[in-house]
Amino acid sequence: MAEVAERQQARNKTRANNSTEDKTKEQQTEIDLMSTMQCDTPIYDDFVADFLQRLVHKDERPTVRISRKFCSSWPIPQQTGPGREEREQSNDDNGPVPKKPVKEIRVGVMDSSFNPPHYCHGAYMECLGIMELAPATAAGHREARVLDIDAYLMLLSSTNADKKLSGASLEQRMRMVDMLATTVAQDTSADTWHLWKSREQFDRSNLHNMAIGMVNTPRFVDKCVAVADIVRQEWLRGGSGSDADTDTDSATEAPRVLSYFAMGWDTLIRFFDRKYYVDYETEIRSFFDNGGRIAYSRRTGFPDVDVDAFFAREDIAGYLQYVFELTLPKRVKHISSTEVRLAVRDSTQSVRDIPPRILEFVNNSRLYRDPTKESTERVLHT
């Protein structure tokens, strides 16, 4: 009996060793895969240095610079949905009228400090492309509809109206923005955080038509001008691209740009805060006149009566046709950059709220590890 027990113990030990070896191999395979992801991400040190150098020379004009296009024809879309076709052509009794030159392009913009980027940032972009939204004035009057976004832009702000730079450097943040954009624009594998349900829906959303860059101004009224400028410039520069499914006969006329800025409720409140403006009424009006649009997510637990009271303000009511509410999925709505930084510092489960390639970069770079540099204050959707 003793001999049999010894043989059984030996077999159990062998199985345990084999299991440990298998787990080690799996972990090493995952590490190797993540390292490959890192190698595919461009280095942005020179781009950021050049961008900041322009600020040193006090170039105060609102400026967006593109660091990478994930679609060569950006911002010209390769895919056109039914809503876009309605904007560009009509039908009569004799059949469809030939397509007219494009008069309007819609760009979904996610502007943030990205410290770090996370799945909620990506969900904002997917909501703009997938979700049916209605203007804030449309309750009970108009049906919600997909916005038919043509192109997307993730912007890292070099300055912030309320925050000083801390945590990751701008160069590190640009690399992480690239990783998030890759996840949104190119990762079409099944994943629980994606909003689209099929490859066809993903293609129709134009989410692959993504670009990333930096902006040198903290205010949305100025960012709106800068986004419109760069979109028109890129349109005219690449308007004759053979891979674009858009007719741009005019070499001197770019379409009107509608910029849909995705933001949280707290940012929406700051947008309509007079302390950020010299001439509040004129500057707010110019934002919407220049094609600025807002797609906001309501703060969790915020009472409807308070939302209604906010939108009933006389200075806001006239612009509600340009303000859309989007509903973030529950699986990402709780995520904020602050919570992610704390999770990295404390090694909690919330580290899963960022894409694996970003988490691996954060760990390799030893970001957010110093408790003396991280506030414990909770904020929503940094």
C-alpha positions in Angstrom: 0.0 0.0 0.0 2.8 2.4 0.8 4.4 1.8 -2.6 1.1 2.5 -4.3 0.7 5.7 -2.4 4.2 6.8 -3.3 3.6 6.2 -7.0 0.3 8.2 -6.8 2.1 11.1 -5.1 4.8 11.0 -7.8 2.1 11.2 -10.5 0.4 14.1 -8.8 3.7 16.0 -8.5 4.4 15.4 -12.2 0.9 16.7 -13.2 1.4 19.7 -11.0 4.8 20.5 -12.6 3.3 20.1 -16.1 0.4 22.3 -15.2 2.8 25.0 -13.9 4.9 24.7 -17.0 1.8 25.1 -19.2 0.6 28.1 -17.3 4.1 29.6 -17.6 4.2 29.0 -21.3 0.7 30.6 -21.7 1.8 33.7 -19.7 5.0 34.0 -21.8 3.0 33.7 -25.0 0.7 36.5 -23.8 3.7 38.6 -22.9 5.3 38.0 -26.3 2.0 39.0 -28.0 1.7 42.2 -25.9 5.4 43.0 -26.7 4.5 42.7 -30.4 1.6 45.1 -29.9 4.0 47.6 -28.4 6.5 47.3 -31.3 3.7 48.2 -33.7 3.0 51.5 -31.9 4.8 54.5 -33.3 7.1 56.6 -31.1 5.8 60.2 -30.8 8.6 62.0 -29.1 9.6 64.1 -32.2 5.9 64.8 -33.0 5.2 66.1 -29.5 8.4 68.1 -29.3 7.7 69.8 -32.5 4.1 70.5 -31.5 5.2 72.0 -28.2 8.0 74.1 -29.9 5.3 75.9 -31.8 3.7 76.8 -28.5 7.0 78.3 -27.3 6.9 80.6 -30.3 3.5 81.7 -29.1 1.5 80.5 -32.1 -1.8 81.3 -30.5 -4.0 80.3 -33.4 -6.1 77.2 -32.4 -4.4 74.4 -34.1 -4.8 70.6 -34.6 -2.0 68.5 -35.9 -2.6 65.0 -37.1 0.0 62.4 -35.9 -1.5 59.3 -37.6 -4.3 58.4 -40.0 -5.7 54.9 -39.7 -7.4 55.3 -43.1 -5.3 56.8 -45.9 -8.2 58.8 -47.2 -9.1 60.4 -43.8 -11.4 62.3 -43.4 -13.0 61.2 -46.7 -15.2 58.2 -45.8 -14.9 54.9 -47.8 -18.3 53.8 -46.5 -21.6 55.7 -47.0 -24.7 54.9 -45.0 -28.3 55.6 -45.9 -28.4 58.8 -43.9 -25.4 60.2 -45.7 -26.9 59.4 -49.1 -30.0 61.3 -48.0 -27.9 64.3 -47.2 -26.1 64.2 -50.6 -28.8 63.2 -53.1 -32.6 62.9 -53.4 -35.1 60.9 -55.4 -37.9 61.8 -57.8 -40.4 59.9 -59.9 -37.7 59.2 -62.5 -35.3 57.6 -60.1 -32.3 58.8 -58.1 -30.7 62.1 -59.0 -27.0 61.8 -59.7 -24.8 62.4 -56.6 -24.0 66.0 -55.9 -20.7 67.3 -54.6 -20.4 66.7 -50.9 -21.6 69.7 -48.9 -21.2 68.4 -45.4 -18.9 66.1 -43.5 -19.6 64.9 -39.9 -16.6 64.2 -37.6 -16.9 62.5 -34.3 -14.3 64.0 -31.8 -13.1 62.6 -28.6 -11.0 65.3 -26.9 -9.3 64.4 -23.6 -6.2 64.5 -21.5 -6.1 60.7 -21.8 -4.2 60.0 -18.6 -4.6 57.1 -19.4 -7.0 56.3 -22.2 -9.6 53.7 -21.3 -12.6 51.7 -22.7 -15.1 54.5 -21.9 -13.2 56.8 -24.2 -13.5 54.2 -26.9 -17.2 53.7 -26.1 -17.9 57.4 -26.7 -16.6 57.0 -30.2 -18.6 53.9 -30.9 -21.7 55.5 -29.5 -21.3 58.4 -32.0 -21.1 55.9 -34.8 -23.6 53.2 -33.7 -26.2 54.7 -31.4 -29.5 56.4 -32.4 -29.5 59.9 -30.8 -32.0 62.6 -30.6 -31.6 66.3 -30.0 -32.3 67.5 -26.4 -35.4 69.3 -27.8 -36.7 66.2 -29.5 -38.3 64.3 -26.6 -41.7 63.2 -27.8 -41.3 65.2 -31.1 -38.7 63.6 -33.2 -37.3 60.1 -33.6 -33.8 59.4 -32.6 -31.4 58.6 -35.5 -27.9 57.5 -36.2 -25.7 60.5 -36.7 -24.0 59.1 -39.8 -20.5 60.1 -38.7 -18.1 60.2 -41.7 -14.7 60.3 -39.8 -13.4 60.2 -36.3 -10.7 62.1 -34.5 -9.1 61.5 -31.1 -7.4 64.6 -29.8 -4.8 64.9 -27.0 -5.0 68.4 -25.4 -1.6 69.9 -24.7 -3.3 72.3 -22.2 -6.3 72.0 -19.9 -8.4 74.8 -18.6 -8.6 73.2 -15.1 -5.7 70.7 -14.8 -1.9 70.8 -14.7 0.0 68.0 -16.5 0.8 65.1 -14.2 1.2 61.4 -14.4 2.1 60.3 -17.9 4.1 62.6 -20.2 2.5 63.9 -23.4 4.7 61.5 -25.4 3.5 58.6 -23.4 -0.1 59.7 -23.7 0.2 59.9 -27.5 1.4 56.4 -27.6 -1.5 55.2 -25.5 -4.0 57.2 -27.6 -2.6 55.4 -30.6 -3.2 52.1 -28.9 -6.8 53.0 -28.0 -7.5 54.2 -31.6 -6.1 50.9 -32.8 -8.5 49.0 -30.6 -11.4 51.1 -31.9 -10.5 51.3 -35.5 -8.8 48.0 -36.3 -9.7 45.5 -33.6 -12.7 43.7 -35.1 -12.4 40.6 -32.9 -15.3 39.7 -30.7 -15.0 41.7 -27.5 -17.6 42.4 -24.7 -17.0 46.2 -24.7 -17.7 46.8 -28.4 -21.1 48.3 -29.2 -21.4 47.1 -32.8 -23.0 43.7 -33.3 -21.6 42.7 -36.7 -18.8 43.5 -39.1 -21.3 45.1 -41.4 -22.4 47.5 -38.7 -18.8 48.3 -37.9 -18.1 49.1 -41.5 -21.2 51.2 -41.9 -20.2 53.3 -38.8 -17.0 54.4 -40.5 -15.1 53.7 -37.2 -12.2 52.6 -39.3 -11.9 56.1 -40.7 -9.9 57.3 -37.6 -7.2 59.8 -37.0 -5.3 60.9 -33.9 -3.5 64.1 -33.1 -3.0 67.0 -30.7 -4.7 70.3 -30.1 -3.1 73.4 -28.5 -6.2 75.1 -27.0 -8.3 74.1 -23.9 -11.6 75.6 -24.9 -14.2 73.9 -27.1 -15.1 77.0 -29.0 -11.5 77.2 -30.2 -11.1 73.5 -30.8 -14.1 73.6 -33.0 -12.4 76.1 -35.3 -9.1 74.0 -35.2 -10.9 70.8 -36.1 -12.8 72.4 -39.0 -9.6 73.8 -40.3 -7.6 70.5 -40.3 -10.6 68.5 -41.8 -10.9 71.0 -44.7 -7.2 71.0 -45.3 -7.0 67.2 -45.3 -10.1 67.0 -47.5 -8.6 69.2 -50.1 -5.3 67.4 -49.9 -6.7 63.9 -50.3 -10.0 64.6 -52.1 -9.0 62.8 -55.2 -7.8 59.7 -53.5 -8.7 56.6 -55.5 -9.7 54.6 -52.5 -12.4 57.1 -51.4 -16.0 56.4 -52.2 -16.8 60.1 -52.4 -17.0 62.4 -55.4 -15.1 65.7 -54.9 -15.1 67.5 -58.2 -14.2 70.8 -56.7 -10.5 71.3 -56.0 -11.1 74.6 -54.3 -14.2 74.0 -52.2 -14.3 71.9 -49.0 -17.5 70.7 -47.4 -18.9 72.3 -44.3 -17.6 70.5 -41.2 -19.9 69.4 -38.4 -17.8 68.5 -35.3 -19.6 66.2 -32.8 -17.7 66.5 -29.5 -18.3 63.7 -27.1 -18.2 64.7 -23.5 -19.4 63.8 -20.0 -22.0 65.7 -18.0 -19.5 67.6 -15.9 -17.7 68.8 -19.1 -21.1 69.9 -20.6 -21.7 72.0 -17.5 -18.3 73.6 -17.8 -18.9 74.3 -21.5 -21.8 76.5 -20.5 -19.9 78.2 -17.6 -19.4 81.9 -18.2 -16.1 82.0 -16.4 -14.4 80.4 -19.4 -15.4 83.2 -21.8 -14.7 86.8 -22.4 -18.0 87.4 -24.4 -20.1 84.4 -23.4 -23.1 84.9 -25.8 -21.0 85.6 -28.8 -18.5 82.8 -28.3 -21.1 80.2 -27.5 -23.1 81.2 -30.6 -19.9 81.0 -32.7 -19.3 77.4 -31.6 -22.6 76.2 -33.0 -22.4 78.5 -36.0 -19.0 77.0 -36.9 -20.5 73.5 -36.9 -19.9 72.5 -33.3 -22.2 69.9 -31.9 -22.3 68.1 -28.5 -23.0 64.5 -27.6 -23.0 64.1 -23.9 -23.4 61.3 -21.4 -25.5 62.0 -18.3 -23.8 61.5 -14.9 -24.9 58.3 -13.1 -27.8 59.0 -10.7 -28.2 62.6 -11.8 -32.0 63.4 -11.4 -34.1 64.2 -14.5 -35.4 67.3 -12.8 -31.9 68.7 -12.5 -31.2 67.9 -16.1 -34.4 69.6 -17.2 -33.6 72.7 -15.1 -30.2 72.9 -16.7 -31.5 72.8 -20.2 -34.3 75.2 -19.4 -31.7 78.0 -18.8 -32.4 80.9 -21.2 -28.8 81.0 -22.5 -28.9 77.2 -23.4 -32.5 76.6 -24.6 -31.8 78.1 -28.1 -29.0 75.5 -28.8 -30.6 72.3 -27.7 -31.2 71.2 -31.3 -27.4 70.8 -31.5 -27.0 68.9 -28.2 -27.5 65.1 -28.2 -27.7 62.7 -25.3 -25.9 59.4 -25.6 -26.2 56.4 -23.2 -23.0 54.7 -22.4 -23.2 50.9 -21.8 -23.2 50.0 -18.1 -20.1 47.9 -18.6 -18.0 51.1 -19.3 -20.0 53.9 -17.8 -18.3 53.7 -14.4 -14.8 54.0 -15.8 -12.7 57.2 -15.3 -9.0 57.8 -15.7 -8.6 58.6 -12.0 -10.1 55.2 -11.1 -7.7 53.5 -13.5 -4.7 55.3 -12.1 -5.7 54.3 -8.6 -6.3 50.7 -9.8 -2.8 50.6 -11.3 -1.3 52.0 -8.1 -3.2 49.5 -5.9 -3.2 46.6 -8.3 -7.0 46.2 -8.2 -9.4 44.7 -10.7 -10.2 48.1 -12.4 -6.9 47.7 -14.4 -9.1 45.7 -16.7 -10.8 48.9 -17.7 -8.1 49.7 -20.2 -7.1 47.7 -23.3 -4.4 45.1 -22.7 -1.8 46.8 -24.9 -2.2 50.0 -22.8 -2.0 48.1 -19.5 1.2 46.5 -20.7 2.6 49.9 -21.7 1.6 51.4 -18.3 3.3 48.5 -16.4 6.5 48.6 -18.5 6.8 52.3 -18.1 6.0 52.2 -14.4 3.3 54.8 -14.7 1.0 55.8 -11.8 3.0 53.9 -9.2 3.9 56.8 -6.9 1.1 57.3 -4.3 2.5 60.8 -3.4 1.7 62.0 -7.0 -1.9 60.6 -7.2 -4.9 62.2 -5.6 -7.5 59.9 -4.1 -10.3 62.2 -5.2 -12.8 60.4 -7.4 -13.9 62.3 -10.5 -16.1 61.2 -13.4 -14.7 60.4 -16.9 -11.5 62.4 -16.8 
